Amino acid sequence: MNTAEQLAGRVERLSPAERWMRGGLEACPLPGFYLSVETDMGEARKRIETYKAKGKRVTYTALFVQAVARALA
């Protein structure tokens, strides 16, 4: 079993993919906070069912985009 002192002096080369990934992680700072919102999607589900009854394909994402567009208008 290797001890921490033995591992501290060891140098291993990273593959190009590992270097690329490490560089990308260093370039992206960690978020300073986390936000979570619980939402009742019952009305959205009803709207999707209404569109489906009319033969249209609608997703939750489309409803979110529509709501954001209306809020920003």
Distance bins in CASP14 RR format, pairs under 12 A and 6 or more apart:
PFRMAT RR
TARGET T0000
AUTHOR 0000-0000-0000
RMODE 2
METHOD distances of the structure
MODEL  1
1 7 0 0 0 0 0 1 0 0 0 0 0
2 8 0 0 0 0 1 0 0 0 0 0 0
2 9 0 0 0 0 0 1 0 0 0 0 0
2 10 0 0 0 0 1 0 0 0 0 0 0
3 9 0 0 0 0 0 1 0 0 0 0 0
3 10 0 0 0 0 0 1 0 0 0 0 0
4 10 0 0 0 0 0 1 0 0 0 0 0
12 18 0 0 0 0 1 0 0 0 0 0 0
12 19 0 0 0 0 0 1 0 0 0 0 0
13 19 0 0 0 0 1 0 0 0 0 0 0
14 20 0 0 0 0 1 0 0 0 0 0 0
14 21 0 0 0 0 1 0 0 0 0 0 0
14 22 1 0 0 1 0 0 0 0 0 0 0
14 23 0 0 0 0 0 1 0 0 0 0 0
15 21 0 0 0 0 1 0 0 0 0 0 0
15 22 0 0 0 0 0 1 0 0 0 0 0
16 22 0 0 0 0 0 1 0 0 0 0 0
16 23 0 0 0 0 0 1 0 0 0 0 0
17 23 0 0 0 0 0 1 0 0 0 0 0
17 24 0 0 0 0 0 1 0 0 0 0 0
18 24 0 0 0 0 0 1 0 0 0 0 0
18 25 0 0 0 0 0 1 0 0 0 0 0
19 25 0 0 0 0 0 1 0 0 0 0 0
19 26 0 0 0 0 0 1 0 0 0 0 0
20 26 0 0 0 0 0 1 0 0 0 0 0
20 27 0 0 0 0 0 1 0 0 0 0 0
21 27 0 0 0 0 0 1 0 0 0 0 0
21 28 0 0 0 0 0 1 0 0 0 0 0
22 28 0 0 0 0 0 1 0 0 0 0 0
39 45 0 0 0 0 0 1 0 0 0 0 0
39 60 0 0 0 0 0 1 0 0 0 0 0
39 63 0 0 0 0 0 1 0 0 0 0 0
39 64 0 0 0 0 0 1 0 0 0 0 0
39 67 0 0 0 0 0 1 0 0 0 0 0
40 46 0 0 0 0 0 1 0 0 0 0 0
41 47 0 0 0 0 1 0 0 0 0 0 0
41 48 0 0 0 0 1 0 0 0 0 0 0
41 49 0 0 0 0 0 1 0 0 0 0 0
41 60 1 0 0 1 0 0 0 0 0 0 0
41 63 0 0 0 0 1 0 0 0 0 0 0
41 64 0 0 0 0 0 1 0 0 0 0 0
41 67 0 0 0 0 0 1 0 0 0 0 0
42 48 0 0 0 0 1 0 0 0 0 0 0
42 49 0 0 0 0 1 0 0 0 0 0 0
42 60 0 0 0 0 0 1 0 0 0 0 0
42 63 0 0 0 0 0 1 0 0 0 0 0
43 49 0 0 0 0 0 1 0 0 0 0 0
43 50 0 0 0 0 0 1 0 0 0 0 0
43 60 0 0 0 0 0 1 0 0 0 0 0
43 63 0 0 0 0 1 0 0 0 0 0 0
43 67 0 0 0 0 0 1 0 0 0 0 0
44 50 0 0 0 0 0 1 0 0 0 0 0
44 51 0 0 0 0 0 1 0 0 0 0 0
44 58 0 0 0 0 1 0 0 0 0 0 0
44 59 0 0 0 0 0 1 0 0 0 0 0
44 60 1 0 0 1 0 0 0 0 0 0 0
44 61 0 0 0 0 0 1 0 0 0 0 0
44 62 0 0 0 0 0 1 0 0 0 0 0
44 63 1 0 1 0 0 0 0 0 0 0 0
44 64 0 0 0 0 1 0 0 0 0 0 0
44 66 0 0 0 0 0 1 0 0 0 0 0
44 67 0 0 0 0 1 0 0 0 0 0 0
45 51 0 0 0 0 0 1 0 0 0 0 0
45 52 0 0 0 0 0 1 0 0 0 0 0
45 58 0 0 0 0 0 1 0 0 0 0 0
45 59 0 0 0 0 0 1 0 0 0 0 0
45 60 0 0 0 0 1 0 0 0 0 0 0
45 63 0 0 0 0 1 0 0 0 0 0 0
46 52 0 0 0 0 0 1 0 0 0 0 0
46 53 0 0 0 0 0 1 0 0 0 0 0
46 58 0 0 0 0 0 1 0 0 0 0 0
46 63 0 0 0 0 0 1 0 0 0 0 0
47 53 0 0 0 0 0 1 0 0 0 0 0
47 54 0 0 0 0 0 1 0 0 0 0 0
47 56 0 0 0 0 0 1 0 0 0 0 0
47 58 1 0 0 1 0 0 0 0 0 0 0
47 59 0 0 0 0 0 1 0 0 0 0 0
47 60 0 0 0 0 1 0 0 0 0 0 0
47 62 0 0 0 0 0 1 0 0 0 0 0
47 63 1 0 0 1 0 0 0 0 0 0 0
47 64 0 0 0 0 0 1 0 0 0 0 0
47 66 0 0 0 0 1 0 0 0 0 0 0
47 67 0 0 0 0 0 1 0 0 0 0 0
48 54 0 0 0 0 0 1 0 0 0 0 0
48 55 0 0 0 0 0 1 0 0 0 0 0
48 56 0 0 0 0 1 0 0 0 0 0 0
48 57 0 0 0 0 1 0 0 0 0 0 0
48 58 1 0 1 0 0 0 0 0 0 0 0
48 59 1 0 0 1 0 0 0 0 0 0 0
48 60 1 0 0 1 0 0 0 0 0 0 0
48 61 0 0 0 0 0 1 0 0 0 0 0
48 62 0 0 0 0 1 0 0 0 0 0 0
48 63 1 0 0 1 0 0 0 0 0 0 0
48 64 0 0 0 0 0 1 0 0 0 0 0
48 66 0 0 0 0 0 1 0 0 0 0 0
49 55 0 0 0 0 0 1 0 0 0 0 0
49 56 0 0 0 0 0 1 0 0 0 0 0
49 58 0 0 0 0 1 0 0 0 0 0 0
50 56 0 0 0 0 1 0 0 0 0 0 0
50 58 0 0 0 0 1 0 0 0 0 0 0
50 63 0 0 0 0 0 1 0 0 0 0 0
51 57 1 0 0 1 0 0 0 0 0 0 0
51 58 1 0 1 0 0 0 0 0 0 0 0
51 59 0 0 0 0 1 0 0 0 0 0 0
51 60 0 0 0 0 0 1 0 0 0 0 0
51 62 0 0 0 0 1 0 0 0 0 0 0
51 63 0 0 0 0 1 0 0 0 0 0 0
51 66 0 0 0 0 0 1 0 0 0 0 0
52 58 1 0 0 1 0 0 0 0 0 0 0
52 59 0 0 0 0 0 1 0 0 0 0 0
56 62 0 0 0 0 1 0 0 0 0 0 0
58 64 0 0 0 0 0 1 0 0 0 0 0
58 65 0 0 0 0 0 1 0 0 0 0 0
58 66 0 0 0 0 1 0 0 0 0 0 0
59 65 0 0 0 0 1 0 0 0 0 0 0
59 66 0 0 0 0 0 1 0 0 0 0 0
60 66 0 0 0 0 0 1 0 0 0 0 0
60 67 0 0 0 0 0 1 0 0 0 0 0
61 67 0 0 0 0 0 1 0 0 0 0 0
61 68 0 0 0 0 0 1 0 0 0 0 0
62 68 0 0 0 0 0 1 0 0 0 0 0
62 69 0 0 0 0 0 1 0 0 0 0 0
63 69 0 0 0 0 0 1 0 0 0 0 0
63 70 0 0 0 0 0 1 0 0 0 0 0
64 70 0 0 0 0 0 1 0 0 0 0 0
64 71 0 0 0 0 0 1 0 0 0 0 0
65 71 0 0 0 0 0 1 0 0 0 0 0
65 72 0 0 0 0 0 1 0 0 0 0 0
66 72 0 0 0 0 0 1 0 0 0 0 0
66 73 0 0 0 0 0 1 0 0 0 0 0
67 73 0 0 0 0 0 1 0 0 0 0 0
END
